[in-house]
Amino acid sequence: MKKYSFKVLFAFALASIAFTGCKNSSGSRDTSRTTGWKINAREGGFQYNSNFREQETPPGTVFIEGGTFIKGKVQDDVMHDWNNTPTQQHVQSFYMDETEVTNREYLEYLDWLKSVFPPDVPKNRNIYIGALPDTLVWHNRLGYNEVMVNNYLRHPAYGNYPVVGVNWVQAVQYAEWRTDRVNELILEREGFLERNTGIAAYNGETQGGTFSTETYLNTPSDTYGGRIDSLQGRVKRDSVNVFAKRQSGLLSPDFRLPTETEWEYAASALVGKREYNNYRGRKKYPWNGEYTRSGKRRFRGDQLENFKQGTGDYGGIAGWSDDGADITAEVKSYPPNDYGLYDMAGNVSEWVADVYRPIVDDDANDFNYYRGNVYMKASIDENGKVQVIDPNTIVYDTLSNGKIVIRDLPGQLATVPLNEDDTYLRTNFDKSDNRNYRDGDPGSTRYFNLFYGESEDSDDPNKRMYNSPLHSVRRDSLGNIVKDYDKTNGRTTLIDDETRVYKGGSWKDRAYWLDPAQRRYLPQYMATDYIGFRCAVSRVGAKAKRNKTPRNVGPKS
C-alpha cells in the first residue's frame, strides 16, 4: 500500500514539473511570450488585464446569446405589403434591459441634469428642458386624461411604469448619459477614482466638470473639467496604472438603443423552442402558443400582455378576464419570455436604433443588420489635441417640431464625420453617412438617369427617393424661432433619413401588433403616449457565457 502511494506521489510530482516547464516555455500570464519582458510590473512597462475572464453584466440587463433566426413576418400579414419579408439573419450576443426604462429611472436622469446643469443658468436652460418628456401626449380632444398629463411622469404611483413622451433623440441621449454614469461608478469601485466622486459631481462640487467615458479614454486629463488629478483613487498610489484604458477590460461598452434585428431576435426568444441545432417551429408571440391568454391551470384565461382587446376594450371586464391595466402597466406585471425579458409584446411600443426603410436589404448584409450608420471620429485641433465640449460653447439642435435639444453635454468628446482621407480606397464603406446606402441614393431612385446628363438637377429636393415633408425651423434676425411647415399637398410619405423604426404592440394596439416581426415608423423628433424604449449593450469576447445551458434544452421560463 505504501509502495503504491509512493508511485502515485512520484507520478504527480513529474506531472507538476512537466506542467511548470510547459508554462514557463510558453510564458505566464505576467510574462510576454513575445519578448520575455514582465507584464504589469510595478516599475512600469506594458500594462494589461491578464486576469480578465468575462464581461460584467451591465446593471438592469440580461444576457442574450446571439444566433441565427428568420427575421420578418412569418405568420400574419393581412396587409400583404413588402414591408418586412422574411430574411435569415445572424445576431451577435448582446445584453438588453430586462424591462422598459421606467419613469423613476428617467427621473434620475432628469434630476442629474438639473443638479449638474442648473436650468436657472441661462446657458444651461435648454439642457434640462430639452430632455423633458412631452407630457402633453396624453391630451385627447374627446377624452379626459388630465390625471396622466399631470401625474404620469412624476407621481410615485407611476414610478415603475414605462416612461412615454420621449422621442428617439431623447432616448439616445439618455443611453449616452447612462454609459457615463455606469462607467464612473466602475472606476470608483476599482480605485481609479476617489469614492463618491460621482456624487460630488452630481452635487456640483467639481464646479460643473463631468465624467465622459470617451473623454476619459481619449484625453483623461480633461475629465471633470481638467480636475481629475485631484480625484484620483488608490490605484494612482499603488501602481503605475494612473488611468484605466480599454485594455484594462473594466469599462462597459456603450449603452444604446437596440437595433431592429436585435430587438426582434430578443423578443421572439426562439431559444425556448430549440432542440440541438434547430428551432421546433415558430412563435407568433414572445411566449409559446398561438393565443394571448394563459393556458396554465392556475392562470387559465388570464391575458399574457397589456393590449387593446377590441373597440373600447382596453382591459377587459372588471374583476374577470382583466389584463390589469387600461393604459400602461407596471413593469414585470406579466410573465417574461424565454430570455427573461418583460413586455416585449405589449405595454408600450419601443424605439429601436434603425432608420426606417420598407425593405431589408439582406443581399447586402445578413450579419448584425442595421441601417443608420453615421461614422464619426474625435475632433482634433490644429495643435493635434483632442477637443472636448466646452461649457461656454454649447451647441443646440432645433428639431423639426421646434423642440431644442443639446447636441453634446459639456465635458463630452467633440466629434466630426469621417472625411475622404478616412474613406480613401476602402472597400467596406466610402463615406461617413450610410443611412440611405442602397436605398435613397440617386442610383436607386426613379430618377436614376441623373447619372446620365441631368446632374444639374441632382440637388432638386423634389427628386428624392421618398418625398417626405420638408419642415424646417430657423431663427429670424431677432433670434426668434420661425417654424416653416411644409403644406405641400403632394407629399405621400413620412420616410426620410430621420424616420426611425419602433417595434412591438402597446396598450393602444390590437393583438396583431404583438407579433415581434411587426414594424412601424415615426419621425425621430415625435413622441407619443404609447412609445417607450429600453437599452442594449454589445457583448465583447466569447459568444456564449461559461455556464451555457445544455444544447438540447432551452432556459426555464
Secondary structure as the mmCIF struct_conf table of DSSP 4:
data_model
#
loop_
_struct_conf.conf_type_id
_struct_conf.id
_struct_conf.beg_label_comp_id
_struct_conf.beg_label_asym_id
_struct_conf.beg_label_seq_id
_struct_conf.end_label_comp_id
_struct_conf.end_label_asym_id
_struct_conf.end_label_seq_id
HELX_RH_AL_P HELX_RH_AL_P1 LYS A 2 SER A 26
TURN_TY1_P TURN_TY1_P1 ARG A 29 ASP A 30
STRN STRN1 THR A 31 THR A 31
TURN_TY1_P TURN_TY1_P2 ARG A 33 THR A 35
STRN STRN2 LYS A 38 LYS A 38
BEND BEND1 ILE A 39 ASN A 40
STRN STRN3 ALA A 41 ALA A 41
TURN_TY1_P TURN_TY1_P3 ARG A 42 GLU A 43
STRN STRN4 GLY A 44 GLY A 44
BEND BEND2 GLY A 45 GLY A 45
TURN_TY1_P TURN_TY1_P4 SER A 50 ASN A 51
BEND BEND3 GLU A 54 GLU A 54
HELX_LH_PP_P HELX_LH_PP_P1 GLN A 55 PRO A 58
TURN_TY1_P TURN_TY1_P5 PRO A 59 GLY A 60
STRN STRN5 THR A 61 ILE A 64
STRN STRN6 GLY A 67 LYS A 71
BEND BEND4 GLY A 72 GLY A 72
BEND BEND5 VAL A 74 GLN A 75
TURN_TY1_P TURN_TY1_P6 VAL A 78 MET A 79
BEND BEND6 TRP A 82 ASN A 84
STRN STRN7 THR A 87 VAL A 91
STRN STRN8 PHE A 94 ASP A 97
BEND BEND7 GLU A 98 THR A 99
HELX_LH_PP_P HELX_LH_PP_P2 GLU A 100 VAL A 101
STRN STRN9 THR A 102 THR A 102
HELX_RH_AL_P HELX_RH_AL_P2 ASN A 103 VAL A 116
BEND BEND8 PHE A 117 PHE A 117
TURN_TY1_P TURN_TY1_P7 PRO A 119 ASP A 120
BEND BEND9 VAL A 121 VAL A 121
HELX_RH_3T_P HELX_RH_3T_P1 PRO A 122 ASN A 124
HELX_RH_AL_P HELX_RH_AL_P3 ARG A 125 ALA A 131
BEND BEND10 LEU A 132 LEU A 132
HELX_RH_3T_P HELX_RH_3T_P2 THR A 135 TRP A 138
STRN STRN10 ASN A 140 ASN A 140
TURN_TY1_P TURN_TY1_P8 ARG A 141 LEU A 142
STRN STRN11 GLY A 143 GLY A 143
HELX_RH_AL_P HELX_RH_AL_P4 GLU A 146 ASN A 151
TURN_TY1_P TURN_TY1_P9 TYR A 152 ARG A 154
HELX_RH_3T_P HELX_RH_3T_P3 PRO A 156 TYR A 158
TURN_TY1_P TURN_TY1_P10 GLY A 159 ASN A 160
BEND BEND11 TYR A 161 TYR A 161
STRN STRN12 PRO A 162 PRO A 162
HELX_LH_PP_P HELX_LH_PP_P3 VAL A 163 VAL A 163
BEND BEND12 GLY A 165 GLY A 165
HELX_RH_AL_P HELX_RH_AL_P5 TRP A 168 ARG A 189
TURN_TY1_P TURN_TY1_P11 GLU A 190 GLY A 191
BEND BEND13 PHE A 192 PHE A 192
STRN STRN13 LEU A 193 LEU A 193
TURN_TY1_P TURN_TY1_P12 ARG A 195 ASN A 196
HELX_RH_AL_P HELX_RH_AL_P6 THR A 197 TYR A 202
TURN_TY1_P TURN_TY1_P13 ASN A 203 GLY A 208
HELX_RH_AL_P HELX_RH_AL_P7 THR A 213 ASN A 218
HELX_RH_3T_P HELX_RH_3T_P4 PRO A 220 GLY A 226
TURN_TY1_P TURN_TY1_P14 ARG A 227 ARG A 227
HELX_RH_3T_P HELX_RH_3T_P5 ILE A 228 LEU A 231
STRN STRN14 GLN A 232 GLN A 232
HELX_RH_AL_P HELX_RH_AL_P8 ARG A 234 ASP A 238
BEND BEND14 SER A 239 VAL A 240
BEND BEND15 PHE A 243 PHE A 243
HELX_RH_3T_P HELX_RH_3T_P6 ARG A 246 SER A 248
TURN_TY1_P TURN_TY1_P15 GLY A 249 GLY A 249
BEND BEND16 LEU A 251 LEU A 251
HELX_LH_PP_P HELX_LH_PP_P4 SER A 252 ASP A 254
STRN STRN15 PHE A 255 ARG A 256
HELX_LH_PP_P HELX_LH_PP_P5 LEU A 257 THR A 259
HELX_RH_AL_P HELX_RH_AL_P9 GLU A 260 SER A 268
HELX_RH_3T_P HELX_RH_3T_P7 LEU A 270 LYS A 273
STRN STRN16 ARG A 274 GLU A 275
TURN_TY1_P TURN_TY1_P16 TYR A 276 ASN A 277
STRN STRN17 ASN A 278 TYR A 279
BEND BEND17 ARG A 280 GLY A 281
BEND BEND18 LYS A 284 THR A 292
STRN STRN18 ARG A 293 ARG A 293
BEND BEND19 LYS A 296 LYS A 296
TURN_TY1_P TURN_TY1_P17 ARG A 297 GLY A 301
STRN STRN19 GLN A 303 GLN A 303
BEND BEND20 LEU A 304 GLU A 305
STRN STRN20 GLY A 310 GLY A 310
TURN_TY1_P TURN_TY1_P18 THR A 311 GLY A 312
STRN STRN21 ASP A 313 ASP A 313
BEND BEND21 TYR A 314 GLY A 315
BEND BEND22 ILE A 317 ILE A 317
TURN_TY1_P TURN_TY1_P19 ALA A 318 GLY A 319
BEND BEND23 TRP A 320 SER A 321
BEND BEND24 GLY A 324 GLY A 324
BEND BEND25 ASP A 326 ILE A 327
TURN_TY1_P TURN_TY1_P20 VAL A 331 LYS A 332
BEND BEND26 SER A 333 TYR A 334
TURN_TY1_P TURN_TY1_P21 ASP A 338 TYR A 339
BEND BEND27 GLY A 340 GLY A 340
BEND BEND28 MET A 344 VAL A 348
STRN STRN22 SER A 349 VAL A 355
HELX_LH_PP_P HELX_LH_PP_P6 TYR A 356 TYR A 356
BEND BEND29 PRO A 358 ILE A 359
TURN_TY1_P TURN_TY1_P22 ASP A 362 ALA A 364
STRN STRN23 PHE A 367 PHE A 367
BEND BEND30 ASN A 368 ASN A 368
BEND BEND31 ARG A 371 ARG A 371
STRN STRN24 VAL A 374 VAL A 374
STRN STRN25 MET A 376 ALA A 378
STRN STRN26 ILE A 380 ILE A 380
TURN_TY1_P TURN_TY1_P23 GLU A 382 ASN A 383
BEND BEND32 GLY A 384 GLY A 384
HELX_LH_PP_P HELX_LH_PP_P7 LYS A 385 LYS A 385
STRN STRN27 VAL A 386 VAL A 386
HELX_LH_PP_P HELX_LH_PP_P8 GLN A 387 GLN A 387
STRN STRN28 VAL A 388 VAL A 388
HELX_RH_3T_P HELX_RH_3T_P8 PRO A 391 THR A 393
STRN STRN29 TYR A 396 THR A 398
TURN_TY1_P TURN_TY1_P24 SER A 400 ASN A 401
BEND BEND33 GLY A 402 GLY A 402
STRN STRN30 ILE A 404 ILE A 406
BEND BEND34 ARG A 407 ASP A 408
TURN_TY1_P TURN_TY1_P25 PRO A 410 GLY A 411
BEND BEND35 GLN A 412 GLN A 412
STRN STRN31 LEU A 413 LEU A 413
HELX_LH_PP_P HELX_LH_PP_P9 ALA A 414 ALA A 414
STRN STRN32 THR A 415 PRO A 417
HELX_RH_AL_P HELX_RH_AL_P10 GLU A 420 THR A 423
TURN_TY1_P TURN_TY1_P26 TYR A 424 LEU A 425
BEND BEND36 THR A 427 ASN A 428
BEND BEND37 ASP A 430 SER A 432
STRN STRN33 ASP A 433 ASP A 433
TURN_TY1_P TURN_TY1_P27 ARG A 435 GLY A 440
BEND BEND38 ASP A 441 ASP A 441
HELX_RH_3T_P HELX_RH_3T_P9 PRO A 442 SER A 444
BEND BEND39 THR A 445 THR A 445
TURN_TY1_P TURN_TY1_P28 ARG A 446 TYR A 447
HELX_RH_3T_P HELX_RH_3T_P10 PHE A 448 PHE A 451
TURN_TY1_P TURN_TY1_P29 TYR A 452 GLY A 453
HELX_RH_3T_P HELX_RH_3T_P11 SER A 455 ASP A 457
TURN_TY1_P TURN_TY1_P30 SER A 458 ASP A 459
TURN_TY1_P TURN_TY1_P31 PRO A 461 ASN A 462
BEND BEND40 LYS A 463 TYR A 466
STRN STRN34 SER A 472 ARG A 475
TURN_TY1_P TURN_TY1_P32 SER A 477 LEU A 478
BEND BEND41 GLY A 479 GLY A 479
STRN STRN35 ILE A 481 ASP A 484
TURN_TY1_P TURN_TY1_P33 ASN A 489 GLY A 490
BEND BEND42 ASP A 496 ASP A 496
TURN_TY1_P TURN_TY1_P34 ASP A 497 GLU A 498
STRN STRN36 THR A 499 LYS A 503
BEND BEND43 GLY A 504 GLY A 504
TURN_TY1_P TURN_TY1_P35 TRP A 507 LYS A 508
BEND BEND44 ASP A 509 ASP A 509
HELX_RH_3T_P HELX_RH_3T_P12 ALA A 511 LEU A 514
BEND BEND45 ASP A 515 ASP A 515
TURN_TY1_P TURN_TY1_P36 PRO A 516 ALA A 517
STRN STRN37 ARG A 519 PRO A 523
TURN_TY1_P TURN_TY1_P37 GLN A 524 TYR A 525
BEND BEND46 ASP A 529 TYR A 530
STRN STRN38 ILE A 531 GLY A 532
STRN STRN39 ALA A 536 SER A 538
BEND BEND47 GLY A 541 GLY A 541
BEND BEND48 LYS A 543 ALA A 544
TURN_TY1_P TURN_TY1_P38 ARG A 546 ASN A 547
HELX_LH_PP_P HELX_LH_PP_P10 LYS A 548 PRO A 550
TURN_TY1_P TURN_TY1_P39 ARG A 551 ASN A 552
HELX_LH_PP_P HELX_LH_PP_P11 GLY A 554 LYS A 556
#
